[in-house]
Amino acid sequence: MRQESSDKPGGFQAQGANASHGAKRGQGELQWGSTTANLRIDPFCGFVPRIATGLCWGQYNPNTYPKRTSIVHLFEWRWQDIAQECERYLAPNGFGGVQVSPPNENIVITNPNRPWWERYQPISYKICTRSGNEQEFRDMVTRCNNVGVRIYVDAVVNHMCGAGGGSGTHSTCGSYFNAGKEDFPAVPYSGWDFNDGKCHTGSGEIENYGDMYQAVTINPDTTCGNDWVCEHRWRQIRNMVIFRNVVDGEPFSNWWDNGSNQVAFGRGNKGFIIFNNDDWNMNVNVQTGLPSGTYCDVISGQKENNKCTGKQVFVSGDGKANFQINTNAEDPFIAIHVDAKL
């Protein structure tokens, strides 16, 4: 079994022509301490190796705590900051897990200056990046697990730094490497551990980065270059994470639509959501399936001390409610659930 070397000309290209995960020596050396984490495997060029088969089943059971169903990707965050976010925000608001950037040592790229995609150019499996060191990684995993938030690792085990990375010690841990000679002694990998020229093209190399069968662009350059935006802290997203937890396991129910772009549906007798994506206002009476009472819309506000900071929706004894949504509303939808009942 061999590794694949990888150059990075544009956005993160998930590469690997008939490449196998790990190497005949490296497979047993992907040691990340005693911490446990799930692996997200990058796509391949035409071949999925046998070792990935078992890992793929992880998508069906992410092992989150009961009634915690949402995962947030804290891309490029430091391990210490993620640990604090788990304790201060994610756990109290019902998040189930965090996907973190690749934790293993990578090449240091200065032209362009320290791009996000350098994290996908491995030099070794030492836990040492600009996100932090191994001790900080261990501490993050422990602290997040202690408050019921799982850690999911974006693991890059399909390839190493491409030949264009040159040679030297310009890596996040200072490990020596010679990419052109496929020499990564910190693993250790040598030329014997690589599969090169196995892509299904005339040259055996990736010739067209726009061809999904040769390389998959996960995120083109320039799309992650702005300031930090913590969408998971937005009221609407936070409250819909809670909504998802409340209705988890409930059946799809009470579908309604106007034949155009106004739709609504429920989740059993636990929650209901309605959208207006038409160019005209909505004013309808629909069946929600919820117990009678007054509910707080968790999109425009939230329930605080048995009071609602946003819109209120009254559900009658027969389960019906009136919904009015202006087409020019900032958030043209309403969501209610049993835990938001006043």
Sequence and secondary structure as in RCSB ss.txt:
>XXXX:A:sequence
MRQESSDKPGGFQAQGANASHGAKRGQGELQWGSTTANLRIDPFCGFVPRIATGLCWGQYNPNTYPKRTSIVHLF
EWRWQDIAQECERYLAPNGFGGVQVSPPNENIVITNPNRPWWERYQPISYKICTRSGNEQEFRDMVTRCNNVGVR
IYVDAVVNHMCGAGGGSGTHSTCGSYFNAGKEDFPAVPYSGWDFNDGKCHTGSGEIENYGDMYQAVTINPDTTCG
NDWVCEHRWRQIRNMVIFRNVVDGEPFSNWWDNGSNQVAFGRGNKGFIIFNNDDWNMNVNVQTGLPSGTYCDVIS
GQKENNKCTGKQVFVSGDGKANFQINTNAEDPFIAIHVDAKL
>XXXX:A:secstr
  BEEE  SSS EE  BT  SS TTGGGG   TT   EE     BS   THHHHHHGGGG     TT   EEE T
T  HHHHHHHIIIIITTTT  EEEE   EEEB  TTTTS GGGGGSEEEEEEEETTEEHHHHHHHHHHHHHTT E
EEE    SEEE GGG EES BTT   EEGGGTBBTTTTB GGGB  S SSSSSSS   TT TTT EESS TTTT 
S    GGGSHHHHHHHHHHHHHTT  EEEEEE SSSEEEEEETTTEEEEEE SSS EEEEEE    SEEEE TTT
  EETTEESS EEEE TTSEEEEEE TT SS EEEEEGGGB 
